[in-house]
Amino acid sequence: RLAHQNIVRVHDLGVDFDSGMQFFTMALVPGETLYKHLNSQGGRLPLDEVLSIAHQLCDALSYAHRTTIHRDLKPQNIMRDDQGHVTVLDFGLAKLLDQSNPAFSRMAVGTAHYQAPEQRTNPLQIDKRADLYAVGVILYQLLTGKLPVGQYAPASRLAEGVPRKMDSVIQRCLKQRSERYSDAEALRKDLDSIANSGLRAWIVRHLPGS
C-alpha cells in the first residue's frame, strides 16, 4: 500500500507451498546501502550530504507514518544511488508480520543501537516517534562515524563544519518519547533551517557584494 519515491515498493507477500517458506517480492533498487556508502567515504559524510539524506528520510517517514511505522530503521536498511537518492527498505514489514503472528508484536523488534528505549521496555506501545529516535542515531553516525552511546560528545565537537543547531536536533531525537519531535515534518523543518543557514553563509562568503 506504500507508494513513495523514497520507499521501496513491495509487490507481493506469499508462501512457497513446497517448502513452506514465506517470502515477499519487491522492486529492485540500484546503488548500495547507506552503511556501505558511509564506510567507503571513510566513516563520515559531509554535512550537506547528511542533510540531503535526512530530508529524504523525513519525507518517507511523513508519508508512511499515516499508516505504519518501520521499527528497524538503520543505515543497512537504506539504499543510496549514484545521484544521492535514498530509498528505505522493508518499511512496514514488521507491522505486516504483527498481523500474521500476534506473538510477534510483543517482541522488541529492531537493532539495539537504533532502538528507542520504549521498544525494549514496552514494544506494544511504540509509535512513530520510535522511528524519529532512529533518525537521530543515524544523523550522529553519518556525521561522526560513531554511535551516540552513553555520555556521547556533541557531533559538532567531533566533526568539522557541524553547527551546534544540529547537536540540538540530534539531542531532541534521542530524548525520551514525550520530549522528541512530534512527527517527521517538525524534524524536517529544523533540518531545512540548518540547510538554509548553510546556503546563506556560503553566499556571504563567495558572492561579491553580498
C-alpha positions in Angstrom: 0.0 0.0 0.0 3.0 2.3 0.3 3.9 4.1 -2.9 6.5 6.8 -2.4 9.8 7.7 -4.2 11.9 7.1 -1.0 10.3 3.8 0.0 10.9 0.5 -1.8 7.7 -0.9 -3.4 6.8 -4.3 -2.0 4.8 -6.1 -4.7 3.6 -9.3 -3.0 3.7 -11.5 0.1 3.3 -15.2 -0.2 4.2 -18.8 0.8 6.1 -21.4 -1.2 3.8 -24.4 -0.7 6.6 -26.9 -1.4 8.9 -25.7 1.3 6.5 -23.7 3.5 8.9 -20.7 3.3 7.3 -17.3 3.5 8.6 -14.7 1.0 8.0 -11.2 -0.3 8.9 -9.6 -3.6 9.9 -6.0 -4.0 11.3 -3.6 -6.6 15.0 -3.8 -7.4 16.7 -0.7 -6.0 20.1 0.3 -7.6 23.0 1.5 -5.5 24.4 0.4 -2.2 23.3 0.6 1.4 24.0 3.7 3.3 26.1 1.6 5.6 28.4 0.6 2.8 28.5 4.1 1.4 29.5 5.5 4.8 32.3 3.0 5.1 33.5 3.8 1.6 33.7 7.5 2.5 36.0 6.9 5.5 33.3 6.6 8.1 31.9 10.2 7.9 29.8 12.2 5.5 29.8 16.0 4.9 27.0 18.0 6.4 25.3 18.9 3.2 25.1 15.2 2.1 23.7 14.2 5.6 21.1 17.0 5.4 20.0 15.7 1.9 19.7 12.2 3.2 17.8 13.3 6.3 15.4 15.4 4.3 14.6 12.4 2.1 14.2 10.1 5.2 11.8 12.7 6.7 9.8 12.7 3.5 9.5 8.9 3.6 8.5 8.9 7.3 6.0 11.7 7.0 4.2 9.8 4.2 4.4 6.3 5.8 3.6 7.2 9.3 0.0 7.8 8.3 -0.5 4.1 8.2 2.6 2.3 9.7 6.0 2.6 11.4 9.3 1.0 10.4 10.7 -0.1 13.8 14.1 -1.1 12.4 15.5 2.0 10.6 19.3 1.9 10.2 21.9 2.5 7.5 21.7 -1.1 6.5 18.0 -0.7 5.6 18.6 2.4 3.5 19.8 2.3 -0.1 21.6 5.2 -1.9 22.2 5.5 -5.6 24.9 7.4 -7.5 22.8 10.6 -7.6 22.3 10.7 -3.8 18.7 9.4 -3.9 17.9 7.3 -0.9 15.3 4.5 -0.6 14.1 3.0 2.7 13.8 -0.8 2.6 11.4 -3.1 4.5 9.1 -0.3 5.6 6.0 -1.7 7.3 7.0 -5.3 7.0 7.3 -5.7 10.8 3.8 -4.4 11.1 2.6 -6.9 8.5 4.2 -9.7 10.5 2.2 -8.5 13.5 -1.0 -9.2 11.7 0.0 -12.7 10.7 1.5 -13.6 14.1 0.1 -11.8 17.1 3.0 -13.0 19.3 5.4 -11.1 17.1 4.1 -7.7 18.2 5.2 -8.5 21.8 8.8 -8.8 20.6 11.3 -5.9 20.8 11.7 -5.5 17.1 14.7 -3.5 15.9 18.5 -3.3 16.1 20.0 -2.5 19.6 21.8 0.9 19.0 18.9 2.3 16.9 16.1 1.2 19.2 14.2 3.8 21.1 14.1 2.9 24.8 10.4 2.1 24.7 11.0 -0.5 22.0 12.8 -2.6 24.6 10.6 -1.9 27.6 7.1 -1.7 26.0 7.1 -2.8 22.4 3.3 -2.9 22.3 3.0 0.8 22.9 5.5 2.3 20.4 4.5 4.9 17.9 6.1 6.9 15.0 8.4 8.7 17.5 10.4 5.4 17.7 11.5 5.9 14.1 12.5 9.5 14.8 14.8 8.2 17.6 16.5 6.0 14.9 16.9 9.0 12.6 18.8 10.8 15.4 21.1 7.9 15.8 21.7 7.8 12.0 22.4 11.5 11.8 25.0 11.3 14.5 26.6 8.2 13.0 26.8 9.7 9.5 28.4 12.9 10.8 30.8 11.4 13.3 31.3 7.8 12.4 30.3 6.9 15.9 27.1 5.8 17.7 25.6 8.0 20.4 26.2 5.6 23.3 26.2 6.7 26.9 27.6 10.2 27.6 28.3 10.9 23.9 30.1 14.0 22.8 28.2 16.5 20.6 28.6 15.9 16.9 29.9 19.5 16.4 32.8 18.7 18.7 33.8 15.6 16.7 33.2 16.7 13.1 34.3 19.9 11.5 31.6 22.1 10.0 28.7 20.7 12.1 26.7 23.6 13.6 25.5 23.5 17.2 21.9 23.6 16.0 22.5 20.1 14.5 23.5 19.0 18.0 20.2 20.3 19.3 18.3 18.4 16.6 20.1 15.1 17.3 19.6 15.5 21.0 15.9 16.1 20.6 15.5 13.0 18.6 17.2 11.0 21.3 15.2 12.3 24.2 12.5 10.4 26.0 9.5 9.9 23.8 7.4 12.8 25.2 10.3 15.3 24.5 11.1 14.2 21.0 9.8 15.7 17.8 6.1 15.0 17.4 6.4 14.0 13.8 8.8 13.8 10.9 7.5 17.1 9.4 8.7 19.0 12.5 12.1 17.4 12.3 12.4 18.2 8.6 11.6 21.9 9.3 14.6 22.1 11.7 16.9 20.3 9.3 15.8 22.5 6.4 16.5 25.6 8.6 20.1 24.3 9.1 20.5 23.7 5.3 19.2 27.2 4.5 21.6 28.8 7.1 24.4 27.0 5.4 23.4 28.3 2.0 23.2 31.8 3.3 26.6 31.5 4.8 28.0 30.2 1.5 26.5 33.2 -0.4 28.1 35.7 2.0 31.5 34.0 1.6 31.5 33.6 -2.1 29.4 36.2 -3.9 30.8 39.8 -4.3 28.7 42.5 -2.6 26.5 40.0 -0.7 
